Amino acid sequence: MKAHIVRIGNSRGVRLPKTLLQEAQLEGEVELQAEPGRILISKPSQPRAGWADAARRMREQDEDRLIDQPIPTRFDTDDWKWR
């Protein structure tokens, strides 16, 4: 399908047919990415998607320890007071 780039105020845009949007299952907010010779329109990615499952697998394999041991600071020894 071909379309024309049209003026929309000071910007430019492409009108997308409703059926094309429905077929792509796009609505509301989308992500745009420019590549040489094309612009990609996609559903927004879910930040941190899958992190909970990855953390659970790490825990099951006992791989969820700190990489480095904590180093105490003056705050830990002198300034911190429990009330």
PDB file of N, CA, C and O in Angstrom, chain B, residues numbered from 101:
ATOM      1  N   MET B 101       0.852  -1.171   0.000  1.00  0.00           N
ATOM      2  CA  MET B 101       0.000   0.000   0.000  1.00  0.00           C
ATOM      3  C   MET B 101       0.899   1.237   0.000  1.00  0.00           C
ATOM      4  O   MET B 101       1.871   1.302   0.753  1.00  0.00           O
ATOM      5  N   LYS B 102       0.580   2.197  -0.829  1.00  0.00           N
ATOM      6  CA  LYS B 102       1.331   3.445  -0.890  1.00  0.00           C
ATOM      7  C   LYS B 102       0.515   4.553  -0.231  1.00  0.00           C
ATOM      8  O   LYS B 102      -0.716   4.510  -0.209  1.00  0.00           O
ATOM      9  N   ALA B 103       1.220   5.537   0.301  1.00  0.00           N
ATOM     10  CA  ALA B 103       0.570   6.695   0.912  1.00  0.00           C
ATOM     11  C   ALA B 103       1.432   7.912   0.628  1.00  0.00           C
ATOM     12  O   ALA B 103       2.587   7.786   0.222  1.00  0.00           O
ATOM     13  N   HIS B 104       0.869   9.079   0.842  1.00  0.00           N
ATOM     14  CA  HIS B 104       1.592  10.331   0.643  1.00  0.00           C
ATOM     15  C   HIS B 104       1.912  10.954   1.993  1.00  0.00           C
ATOM     16  O   HIS B 104       1.120  10.866   2.932  1.00  0.00           O
ATOM     17  N   ILE B 105       3.071  11.580   2.082  1.00  0.00           N
ATOM     18  CA  ILE B 105       3.415  12.359   3.260  1.00  0.00           C
ATOM     19  C   ILE B 105       2.720  13.700   3.111  1.00  0.00           C
ATOM     20  O   ILE B 105       2.903  14.389   2.108  1.00  0.00           O
ATOM     21  N   VAL B 106       1.922  14.075   4.109  1.00  0.00           N
ATOM     22  CA  VAL B 106       1.119  15.295   4.035  1.00  0.00           C
ATOM     23  C   VAL B 106       1.531  16.263   5.128  1.00  0.00           C
ATOM     24  O   VAL B 106       2.104  15.867   6.143  1.00  0.00           O
ATOM     25  N   ARG B 107       1.237  17.518   4.914  1.00  0.00           N
ATOM     26  CA  ARG B 107       1.517  18.560   5.902  1.00  0.00           C
ATOM     27  C   ARG B 107       0.424  18.518   6.976  1.00  0.00           C
ATOM     28  O   ARG B 107      -0.769  18.475   6.675  1.00  0.00           O
ATOM     29  N   ILE B 108       0.871  18.530   8.237  1.00  0.00           N
ATOM     30  CA  ILE B 108      -0.040  18.615   9.390  1.00  0.00           C
ATOM     31  C   ILE B 108       0.533  19.707  10.278  1.00  0.00           C
ATOM     32  O   ILE B 108       1.408  19.447  11.103  1.00  0.00           O
ATOM     33  N   GLY B 109       0.040  20.934  10.110  1.00  0.00           N
ATOM     34  CA  GLY B 109       0.620  22.073  10.822  1.00  0.00           C
ATOM     35  C   GLY B 109       2.041  22.283  10.349  1.00  0.00           C
ATOM     36  O   GLY B 109       2.291  22.346   9.145  1.00  0.00           O
ATOM     37  N   ASN B 110       2.988  22.392  11.291  1.00  0.00           N
ATOM     38  CA  ASN B 110       4.402  22.540  10.947  1.00  0.00           C
ATOM     39  C   ASN B 110       5.097  21.188  10.765  1.00  0.00           C
ATOM     40  O   ASN B 110       6.289  21.136  10.462  1.00  0.00           O
ATOM     41  N   SER B 111       4.354  20.104  10.950  1.00  0.00           N
ATOM     42  CA  SER B 111       4.923  18.758  10.854  1.00  0.00           C
ATOM     43  C   SER B 111       4.475  18.090   9.563  1.00  0.00           C
ATOM     44  O   SER B 111       3.790  18.696   8.739  1.00  0.00           O
ATOM     45  N   ARG B 112       4.863  16.862   9.404  1.00  0.00           N
ATOM     46  CA  ARG B 112       4.427  16.035   8.297  1.00  0.00           C
ATOM     47  C   ARG B 112       3.861  14.752   8.873  1.00  0.00           C
ATOM     48  O   ARG B 112       4.212  14.352   9.983  1.00  0.00           O
ATOM     49  N   GLY B 113       2.991  14.115   8.123  1.00  0.00           N
ATOM     50  CA  GLY B 113       2.398  12.889   8.608  1.00  0.00           C
ATOM     51  C   GLY B 113       1.928  12.007   7.479  1.00  0.00           C
ATOM     52  O   GLY B 113       1.910  12.408   6.315  1.00  0.00           O
ATOM     53  N   VAL B 114       1.545  10.793   7.845  1.00  0.00           N
ATOM     54  CA  VAL B 114       0.981   9.832   6.907  1.00  0.00           C
ATOM     55  C   VAL B 114      -0.339   9.384   7.499  1.00  0.00           C
ATOM     56  O   VAL B 114      -0.400   9.004   8.668  1.00  0.00           O
ATOM     57  N   ARG B 115      -1.389   9.425   6.708  1.00  0.00           N
ATOM     58  CA  ARG B 115      -2.688   8.941   7.180  1.00  0.00           C
ATOM     59  C   ARG B 115      -2.729   7.432   7.004  1.00  0.00           C
ATOM     60  O   ARG B 115      -2.505   6.921   5.907  1.00  0.00           O
ATOM     61  N   LEU B 116      -3.013   6.728   8.079  1.00  0.00           N
ATOM     62  CA  LEU B 116      -3.065   5.274   8.043  1.00  0.00           C
ATOM     63  C   LEU B 116      -4.513   4.819   8.053  1.00  0.00           C
ATOM     64  O   LEU B 116      -5.277   5.230   8.925  1.00  0.00           O
ATOM     65  N   PRO B 117      -4.909   3.978   7.102  1.00  0.00           N
ATOM     66  CA  PRO B 117      -6.285   3.490   7.087  1.00  0.00           C
ATOM     67  C   PRO B 117      -6.606   2.685   8.353  1.00  0.00           C
ATOM     68  O   PRO B 117      -5.747   1.988   8.893  1.00  0.00           O
ATOM     69  N   LYS B 118      -7.833   2.791   8.804  1.00  0.00           N
ATOM     70  CA  LYS B 118      -8.283   2.110  10.012  1.00  0.00           C
ATOM     71  C   LYS B 118      -8.058   0.603   9.904  1.00  0.00           C
ATOM     72  O   LYS B 118      -7.642  -0.032  10.872  1.00  0.00           O
ATOM     73  N   THR B 119      -8.328   0.032   8.740  1.00  0.00           N
ATOM     74  CA  THR B 119      -8.169  -1.417   8.572  1.00  0.00           C
ATOM     75  C   THR B 119      -6.702  -1.834   8.718  1.00  0.00           C
ATOM     76  O   THR B 119      -6.416  -2.910   9.244  1.00  0.00           O
ATOM     77  N   LEU B 120      -5.782  -0.998   8.260  1.00  0.00           N
ATOM     78  CA  LEU B 120      -4.359  -1.294   8.394  1.00  0.00           C
ATOM     79  C   LEU B 120      -3.949  -1.289   9.869  1.00  0.00           C
ATOM     80  O   LEU B 120      -3.203  -2.161  10.314  1.00  0.00           O
ATOM     81  N   LEU B 121      -4.440  -0.302  10.622  1.00  0.00           N
ATOM     82  CA  LEU B 121      -4.153  -0.235  12.057  1.00  0.00           C
ATOM     83  C   LEU B 121      -4.747  -1.436  12.790  1.00  0.00           C
ATOM     84  O   LEU B 121      -4.116  -1.992  13.689  1.00  0.00           O
ATOM     85  N   GLN B 122      -5.951  -1.831  12.410  1.00  0.00           N
ATOM     86  CA  GLN B 122      -6.575  -2.992  13.044  1.00  0.00           C
ATOM     87  C   GLN B 122      -5.786  -4.261  12.741  1.00  0.00           C
ATOM     88  O   GLN B 122      -5.576  -5.090  13.626  1.00  0.00           O
ATOM     89  N   GLU B 123      -5.354  -4.411  11.501  1.00  0.00           N
ATOM     90  CA  GLU B 123      -4.584  -5.594  11.116  1.00  0.00           C
ATOM     91  C   GLU B 123      -3.265  -5.660  11.874  1.00  0.00           C
ATOM     92  O   GLU B 123      -2.819  -6.741  12.257  1.00  0.00           O
ATOM     93  N   ALA B 124      -2.641  -4.504  12.092  1.00  0.00           N
ATOM     94  CA  ALA B 124      -1.375  -4.444  12.843  1.00  0.00           C
ATOM     95  C   ALA B 124      -1.606  -4.475  14.349  1.00  0.00           C
ATOM     96  O   ALA B 124      -0.649  -4.554  15.118  1.00  0.00           O
ATOM     97  N   GLN B 125      -2.852  -4.413  14.776  1.00  0.00           N
ATOM     98  CA  GLN B 125      -3.229  -4.403  16.201  1.00  0.00           C
ATOM     99  C   GLN B 125      -2.572  -3.243  16.937  1.00  0.00           C
ATOM    100  O   GLN B 125      -2.047  -3.405  18.039  1.00  0.00           O
ATOM    101  N   LEU B 126      -2.610  -2.060  16.304  1.00  0.00           N
ATOM    102  CA  LEU B 126      -2.052  -0.850  16.904  1.00  0.00           C
ATOM    103  C   LEU B 126      -3.174   0.100  17.271  1.00  0.00           C
ATOM    104  O   LEU B 126      -4.101   0.328  16.494  1.00  0.00           O
ATOM    105  N   GLU B 127      -3.070   0.648  18.470  1.00  0.00           N
ATOM    106  CA  GLU B 127      -3.992   1.701  18.883  1.00  0.00           C
ATOM    107  C   GLU B 127      -3.356   2.484  20.017  1.00  0.00           C
ATOM    108  O   GLU B 127      -2.485   1.981  20.726  1.00  0.00           O
ATOM    109  N   GLY B 128      -3.799   3.710  20.175  1.00  0.00           N
ATOM    110  CA  GLY B 128      -3.257   4.543  21.247  1.00  0.00           C
ATOM    111  C   GLY B 128      -1.806   4.894  21.001  1.00  0.00           C
ATOM    112  O   GLY B 128      -1.446   5.334  19.909  1.00  0.00           O
ATOM    113  N   GLU B 129      -0.970   4.703  22.010  1.00  0.00           N
ATOM    114  CA  GLU B 129       0.439   5.082  21.944  1.00  0.00           C
ATOM    115  C   GLU B 129       1.245   4.051  21.151  1.00  0.00           C
ATOM    116  O   GLU B 129       1.020   2.848  21.281  1.00  0.00           O
ATOM    117  N   VAL B 130       2.180   4.525  20.337  1.00  0.00           N
ATOM    118  CA  VAL B 130       3.071   3.661  19.570  1.00  0.00           C
ATOM    119  C   VAL B 130       4.501   4.161  19.707  1.00  0.00           C
ATOM    120  O   VAL B 130       4.728   5.300  20.113  1.00  0.00           O
ATOM    121  N   GLU B 131       5.464   3.312  19.368  1.00  0.00           N
ATOM    122  CA  GLU B 131       6.864   3.705  19.335  1.00  0.00           C
ATOM    123  C   GLU B 131       7.279   3.893  17.890  1.00  0.00           C
ATOM    124  O   GLU B 131       6.893   3.108  17.023  1.00  0.00           O
ATOM    125  N   LEU B 132       8.064   4.927  17.623  1.00  0.00           N
ATOM    126  CA  LEU B 132       8.584   5.204  16.294  1.00  0.00           C
ATOM    127  C   LEU B 132      10.087   5.012  16.304  1.00  0.00           C
ATOM    128  O   LEU B 132      10.770   5.423  17.242  1.00  0.00           O
ATOM    129  N   GLN B 133      10.599   4.384  15.253  1.00  0.00           N
ATOM    130  CA  GLN B 133      12.033   4.185  15.133  1.00  0.00           C
ATOM    131  C   GLN B 133      12.422   4.467  13.694  1.00  0.00           C
ATOM    132  O   GLN B 133      11.831   3.916  12.765  1.00  0.00           O
ATOM    133  N   ALA B 134      13.414   5.323  13.508  1.00  0.00           N
ATOM    134  CA  ALA B 134      13.877   5.675  12.165  1.00  0.00           C
ATOM    135  C   ALA B 134      15.079   4.829  11.795  1.00  0.00           C
ATOM    136  O   ALA B 134      16.011   4.665  12.583  1.00  0.00           O
ATOM    137  N   GLU B 135      15.043   4.298  10.590  1.00  0.00           N
ATOM    138  CA  GLU B 135      16.151   3.572  10.000  1.00  0.00           C
ATOM    139  C   GLU B 135      16.345   4.126   8.599  1.00  0.00           C
ATOM    140  O   GLU B 135      15.410   4.698   8.038  1.00  0.00           O
ATOM    141  N   PRO B 136      17.507   3.977   8.025  1.00  0.00           N
ATOM    142  CA  PRO B 136      17.710   4.510   6.674  1.00  0.00           C
ATOM    143  C   PRO B 136      16.649   3.991   5.698  1.00  0.00           C
ATOM    144  O   PRO B 136      16.543   2.787   5.465  1.00  0.00           O
ATOM    145  N   GLY B 137      15.883   4.895   5.144  1.00  0.00           N
ATOM    146  CA  GLY B 137      14.877   4.541   4.151  1.00  0.00           C
ATOM    147  C   GLY B 137      13.552   4.050   4.688  1.00  0.00           C
ATOM    148  O   GLY B 137      12.679   3.672   3.907  1.00  0.00           O
ATOM    149  N   ARG B 138      13.373   4.042   6.012  1.00  0.00           N
ATOM    150  CA  ARG B 138      12.082   3.589   6.549  1.00  0.00           C
ATOM    151  C   ARG B 138      11.862   4.086   7.974  1.00  0.00           C
ATOM    152  O   ARG B 138      12.801   4.433   8.691  1.00  0.00           O
ATOM    153  N   ILE B 139      10.603   4.107   8.351  1.00  0.00           N
ATOM    154  CA  ILE B 139      10.197   4.438   9.716  1.00  0.00           C
ATOM    155  C   ILE B 139       9.364   3.267  10.218  1.00  0.00           C
ATOM    156  O   ILE B 139       8.396   2.870   9.569  1.00  0.00           O
ATOM    157  N   LEU B 140       9.731   2.715  11.364  1.00  0.00           N
ATOM    158  CA  LEU B 140       9.021   1.590  11.944  1.00  0.00           C
ATOM    159  C   LEU B 140       8.055   2.092  13.006  1.00  0.00           C
ATOM    160  O   LEU B 140       8.419   2.918  13.843  1.00  0.00           O
ATOM    161  N   ILE B 141       6.843   1.601  12.972  1.00  0.00           N
ATOM    162  CA  ILE B 141       5.823   1.916  13.966  1.00  0.00           C
ATOM    163  C   ILE B 141       5.498   0.616  14.682  1.00  0.00           C
ATOM    164  O   ILE B 141       5.158  -0.373  14.034  1.00  0.00           O
ATOM    165  N   SER B 142       5.597   0.596  16.017  1.00  0.00           N
ATOM    166  CA  SER B 142       5.345  -0.633  16.757  1.00  0.00           C
ATOM    167  C   SER B 142       4.668  -0.337  18.083  1.00  0.00           C
ATOM    168  O   SER B 142       4.632   0.802  18.548  1.00  0.00           O
ATOM    169  N   LYS B 143       4.134  -1.395  18.676  1.00  0.00           N
ATOM    170  CA  LYS B 143       3.555  -1.265  20.013  1.00  0.00           C
ATOM    171  C   LYS B 143       4.658  -0.874  20.979  1.00  0.00           C
ATOM    172  O   LYS B 143       5.808  -1.274  20.797  1.00  0.00           O
ATOM    173  N   PRO B 144       4.324  -0.093  22.012  1.00  0.00           N
ATOM    174  CA  PRO B 144       5.349   0.270  22.999  1.00  0.00           C
ATOM    175  C   PRO B 144       5.862  -0.976  23.709  1.00  0.00           C
ATOM    176  O   PRO B 144       5.087  -1.876  24.033  1.00  0.00           O
ATOM    177  N   SER B 145       7.153  -1.024  23.948  1.00  0.00           N
ATOM    178  CA  SER B 145       7.720  -2.151  24.687  1.00  0.00           C
ATOM    179  C   SER B 145       7.379  -1.984  26.164  1.00  0.00           C
ATOM    180  O   SER B 145       7.172  -0.873  26.652  1.00  0.00           O
ATOM    181  N   GLN B 146       7.330  -3.084  26.840  1.00  0.00           N
ATOM    182  CA  GLN B 146       7.046  -3.079  28.274  1.00  0.00           C
ATOM    183  C   GLN B 146       8.377  -3.011  29.012  1.00  0.00           C
ATOM    184  O   GLN B 146       9.142  -3.974  28.983  1.00  0.00           O
ATOM    185  N   PRO B 147       8.674  -1.876  29.683  1.00  0.00           N
ATOM    186  CA  PRO B 147       9.939  -1.802  30.427  1.00  0.00           C
ATOM    187  C   PRO B 147      10.009  -2.906  31.473  1.00  0.00           C
ATOM    188  O   PRO B 147       9.034  -3.179  32.173  1.00  0.00           O
ATOM    189  N   ARG B 148      11.146  -3.518  31.566  1.00  0.00           N
ATOM    190  CA  ARG B 148      11.410  -4.567  32.551  1.00  0.00           C
ATOM    191  C   ARG B 148      10.522  -5.799  32.373  1.00  0.00           C
ATOM    192  O   ARG B 148      10.332  -6.565  33.318  1.00  0.00           O
ATOM    193  N   ALA B 149       9.975  -5.995  31.166  1.00  0.00           N
ATOM    194  CA  ALA B 149       9.166  -7.188  30.921  1.00  0.00           C
ATOM    195  C   ALA B 149      10.034  -8.420  31.118  1.00  0.00           C
ATOM    196  O   ALA B 149      11.138  -8.497  30.579  1.00  0.00           O
ATOM    197  N   GLY B 150       9.546  -9.372  31.880  1.00  0.00           N
ATOM    198  CA  GLY B 150      10.271 -10.612  32.107  1.00  0.00           C
ATOM    199  C   GLY B 150      11.248 -10.581  33.267  1.00  0.00           C
ATOM    200  O   GLY B 150      11.843 -11.607  33.597  1.00  0.00           O
ATOM    201  N   TRP B 151      11.427  -9.423  33.893  1.00  0.00           N
ATOM    202  CA  TRP B 151      12.385  -9.328  34.995  1.00  0.00           C
ATOM    203  C   TRP B 151      11.987 -10.212  36.174  1.00  0.00           C
ATOM    204  O   TRP B 151      12.852 -10.831  36.794  1.00  0.00           O
ATOM    205  N   ALA B 152      10.709 -10.281  36.491  1.00  0.00           N
ATOM    206  CA  ALA B 152      10.268 -11.075  37.640  1.00  0.00           C
ATOM    207  C   ALA B 152      10.596 -12.545  37.421  1.00  0.00           C
ATOM    208  O   ALA B 152      11.075 -13.214  38.337  1.00  0.00           O
ATOM    209  N   ASP B 153      10.343 -13.058  36.214  1.00  0.00           N
ATOM    210  CA  ASP B 153      10.656 -14.457  35.916  1.00  0.00           C
ATOM    211  C   ASP B 153      12.160 -14.700  35.964  1.00  0.00           C
ATOM    212  O   ASP B 153      12.606 -15.725  36.479  1.00  0.00           O
ATOM    213  N   ALA B 154      12.944 -13.766  35.430  1.00  0.00           N
ATOM    214  CA  ALA B 154      14.404 -13.911  35.452  1.00  0.00           C
ATOM    215  C   ALA B 154      14.916 -13.919  36.891  1.00  0.00           C
ATOM    216  O   ALA B 154      15.796 -14.712  37.227  1.00  0.00           O
ATOM    217  N   ALA B 155      14.377 -13.050  37.738  1.00  0.00           N
ATOM    218  CA  ALA B 155      14.794 -13.002  39.142  1.00  0.00           C
ATOM    219  C   ALA B 155      14.419 -14.297  39.861  1.00  0.00           C
ATOM    220  O   ALA B 155      15.188 -14.802  40.680  1.00  0.00           O
ATOM    221  N   ARG B 156      13.246 -14.829  39.557  1.00  0.00           N
ATOM    222  CA  ARG B 156      12.813 -16.086  40.184  1.00  0.00           C
ATOM    223  C   ARG B 156      13.752 -17.238  39.765  1.00  0.00           C
ATOM    224  O   ARG B 156      14.141 -18.053  40.601  1.00  0.00           O
ATOM    225  N   ARG B 157      14.110 -17.300  38.482  1.00  0.00           N
ATOM    226  CA  ARG B 157      15.028 -18.347  38.020  1.00  0.00           C
ATOM    227  C   ARG B 157      16.405 -18.198  38.673  1.00  0.00           C
ATOM    228  O   ARG B 157      17.029 -19.191  39.049  1.00  0.00           O
ATOM    229  N   MET B 158      16.876 -16.951  38.807  1.00  0.00           N
ATOM    230  CA  MET B 158      18.158 -16.726  39.473  1.00  0.00           C
ATOM    231  C   MET B 158      18.109 -17.218  40.911  1.00  0.00           C
ATOM    232  O   MET B 158      19.057 -17.841  41.390  1.00  0.00           O
ATOM    233  N   ARG B 159      17.000 -16.939  41.605  1.00  0.00           N
ATOM    234  CA  ARG B 159      16.868 -17.364  43.004  1.00  0.00           C
ATOM    235  C   ARG B 159      16.848 -18.879  43.100  1.00  0.00           C
ATOM    236  O   ARG B 159      17.479 -19.454  43.987  1.00  0.00           O
ATOM    237  N   GLU B 160      16.130 -19.530  42.197  1.00  0.00           N
ATOM    238  CA  GLU B 160      16.052 -20.992  42.205  1.00  0.00           C
ATOM    239  C   GLU B 160      17.424 -21.625  41.991  1.00  0.00           C
ATOM    240  O   GLU B 160      17.691 -22.711  42.505  1.00  0.00           O
ATOM    241  N   GLN B 161      18.298 -20.951  41.233  1.00  0.00           N
ATOM    242  CA  GLN B 161      19.626 -21.476  40.949  1.00  0.00           C
ATOM    243  C   GLN B 161      20.682 -20.893  41.897  1.00  0.00           C
ATOM    244  O   GLN B 161      21.881 -21.075  41.689  1.00  0.00           O
ATOM    245  N   ASP B 162      20.224 -20.193  42.933  1.00  0.00           N
ATOM    246  CA  ASP B 162      21.111 -19.572  43.924  1.00  0.00           C
ATOM    247  C   ASP B 162      22.138 -18.652  43.265  1.00  0.00           C
ATOM    248  O   ASP B 162      23.310 -18.638  43.642  1.00  0.00           O
ATOM    249  N   GLU B 163      21.676 -17.881  42.273  1.00  0.00           N
ATOM    250  CA  GLU B 163      22.543 -16.938  41.559  1.00  0.00           C
ATOM    251  C   GLU B 163      22.160 -15.484  41.831  1.00  0.00           C
ATOM    252  O   GLU B 163      22.483 -14.600  41.038  1.00  0.00           O
ATOM    253  N   ASP B 164      21.478 -15.234  42.939  1.00  0.00           N
ATOM    254  CA  ASP B 164      21.000 -13.879  43.216  1.00  0.00           C
ATOM    255  C   ASP B 164      21.796 -13.197  44.331  1.00  0.00           C
ATOM    256  O   ASP B 164      21.261 -12.368  45.067  1.00  0.00           O
ATOM    257  N   ARG B 165      23.067 -13.552  44.448  1.00  0.00           N
ATOM    258  CA  ARG B 165      23.913 -12.920  45.456  1.00  0.00           C
ATOM    259  C   ARG B 165      24.538 -11.651  44.900  1.00  0.00           C
ATOM    260  O   ARG B 165      24.567 -11.431  43.689  1.00  0.00           O
ATOM    261  N   LEU B 166      25.042 -10.814  45.816  1.00  0.00           N
ATOM    262  CA  LEU B 166      25.762  -9.615  45.400  1.00  0.00           C
ATOM    263  C   LEU B 166      27.072 -10.005  44.727  1.00  0.00           C
ATOM    264  O   LEU B 166      27.714 -10.976  45.128  1.00  0.00           O
ATOM    265  N   ILE B 167      27.463  -9.261  43.719  1.00  0.00           N
ATOM    266  CA  ILE B 167      28.726  -9.532  43.033  1.00  0.00           C
ATOM    267  C   ILE B 167      29.898  -9.169  43.940  1.00  0.00           C
ATOM    268  O   ILE B 167      30.850  -9.941  44.059  1.00  0.00           O
ATOM    269  N   ASP B 168      29.837  -8.011  44.574  1.00  0.00           N
ATOM    270  CA  ASP B 168      30.887  -7.550  45.486  1.00  0.00           C
ATOM    271  C   ASP B 168      30.307  -7.448  46.884  1.00  0.00           C
ATOM    272  O   ASP B 168      29.124  -7.155  47.057  1.00  0.00           O
ATOM    273  N   GLN B 169      31.139  -7.688  47.872  1.00  0.00           N
ATOM    274  CA  GLN B 169      30.706  -7.543  49.253  1.00  0.00           C
ATOM    275  C   GLN B 169      30.556  -6.058  49.583  1.00  0.00           C
ATOM    276  O   GLN B 169      31.344  -5.241  49.107  1.00  0.00           O
ATOM    277  N   PRO B 170      29.552  -5.697  50.391  1.00  0.00           N
ATOM    278  CA  PRO B 170      29.385  -4.296  50.776  1.00  0.00           C
ATOM    279  C   PRO B 170      30.591  -3.789  51.553  1.00  0.00           C
ATOM    280  O   PRO B 170      31.180  -4.520  52.350  1.00  0.00           O
ATOM    281  N   ILE B 171      30.951  -2.542  51.317  1.00  0.00           N
ATOM    282  CA  ILE B 171      32.059  -1.904  52.021  1.00  0.00           C
ATOM    283  C   ILE B 171      31.461  -0.884  52.988  1.00  0.00           C
ATOM    284  O   ILE B 171      30.813   0.067  52.552  1.00  0.00           O
ATOM    285  N   PRO B 172      31.669  -1.069  54.307  1.00  0.00           N
ATOM    286  CA  PRO B 172      31.110  -0.113  55.261  1.00  0.00           C
ATOM    287  C   PRO B 172      31.734   1.276  55.083  1.00  0.00           C
ATOM    288  O   PRO B 172      32.912   1.414  54.755  1.00  0.00           O
ATOM    289  N   THR B 173      30.924   2.272  55.304  1.00  0.00           N
ATOM    290  CA  THR B 173      31.389   3.660  55.229  1.00  0.00           C
ATOM    291  C   THR B 173      31.283   4.300  56.608  1.00  0.00           C
ATOM    292  O   THR B 173      30.767   3.689  57.543  1.00  0.00           O
ATOM    293  N   ARG B 174      31.770   5.527  56.731  1.00  0.00           N
ATOM    294  CA  ARG B 174      31.663   6.256  57.989  1.00  0.00           C
ATOM    295  C   ARG B 174      30.192   6.399  58.384  1.00  0.00           C
ATOM    296  O   ARG B 174      29.864   6.344  59.569  1.00  0.00           O
ATOM    297  N   PHE B 175      29.326   6.578  57.425  1.00  0.00           N
ATOM    298  CA  PHE B 175      27.902   6.694  57.720  1.00  0.00           C
ATOM    299  C   PHE B 175      27.394   5.462  58.460  1.00  0.00           C
ATOM    300  O   PHE B 175      26.633   5.579  59.421  1.00  0.00           O
ATOM    301  N   ASP B 176      27.819   4.269  58.006  1.00  0.00           N
ATOM    302  CA  ASP B 176      27.368   3.034  58.646  1.00  0.00           C
ATOM    303  C   ASP B 176      27.836   2.931  60.088  1.00  0.00           C
ATOM    304  O   ASP B 176      27.086   2.478  60.952  1.00  0.00           O
ATOM    305  N   THR B 177      29.064   3.347  60.356  1.00  0.00           N
ATOM    306  CA  THR B 177      29.635   3.156  61.702  1.00  0.00           C
ATOM    307  C   THR B 177      29.398   4.334  62.631  1.00  0.00           C
ATOM    308  O   THR B 177      29.221   4.137  63.833  1.00  0.00           O
ATOM    309  N   ASP B 178      29.388   5.576  62.099  1.00  0.00           N
ATOM    310  CA  ASP B 178      29.312   6.743  62.977  1.00  0.00           C
ATOM    311  C   ASP B 178      27.968   7.475  62.924  1.00  0.00           C
ATOM    312  O   ASP B 178      27.427   7.875  63.955  1.00  0.00           O
ATOM    313  N   ASP B 179      27.443   7.642  61.719  1.00  0.00           N
ATOM    314  CA  ASP B 179      26.296   8.541  61.564  1.00  0.00           C
ATOM    315  C   ASP B 179      24.943   7.854  61.720  1.00  0.00           C
ATOM    316  O   ASP B 179      23.965   8.520  62.059  1.00  0.00           O
ATOM    317  N   TRP B 180      24.855   6.565  61.488  1.00  0.00           N
ATOM    318  CA  TRP B 180      23.556   5.875  61.515  1.00  0.00           C
ATOM    319  C   TRP B 180      23.148   5.557  62.933  1.00  0.00           C
ATOM    320  O   TRP B 180      23.918   4.952  63.680  1.00  0.00           O
ATOM    321  N   LYS B 181      21.959   5.950  63.312  1.00  0.00           N
ATOM    322  CA  LYS B 181      21.439   5.681  64.661  1.00  0.00           C
ATOM    323  C   LYS B 181      20.012   5.142  64.531  1.00  0.00           C
ATOM    324  O   LYS B 181      19.168   5.755  63.877  1.00  0.00           O
ATOM    325  N   TRP B 182      19.751   3.997  65.156  1.00  0.00           N
ATOM    326  CA  TRP B 182      18.386   3.473  65.228  1.00  0.00           C
ATOM    327  C   TRP B 182      17.630   4.259  66.289  1.00  0.00           C
ATOM    328  O   TRP B 182      18.182   4.588  67.339  1.00  0.00           O
ATOM    329  N   ARG B 183      16.402   4.548  66.019  1.00  0.00           N
ATOM    330  CA  ARG B 183      15.607   5.270  67.016  1.00  0.00           C
ATOM    331  C   ARG B 183      14.566   4.386  67.613  1.00  0.00           C
ATOM    332  O   ARG B 183      13.802   4.826  68.473  1.00  0.00           O
TER     333      ARG B 183
END
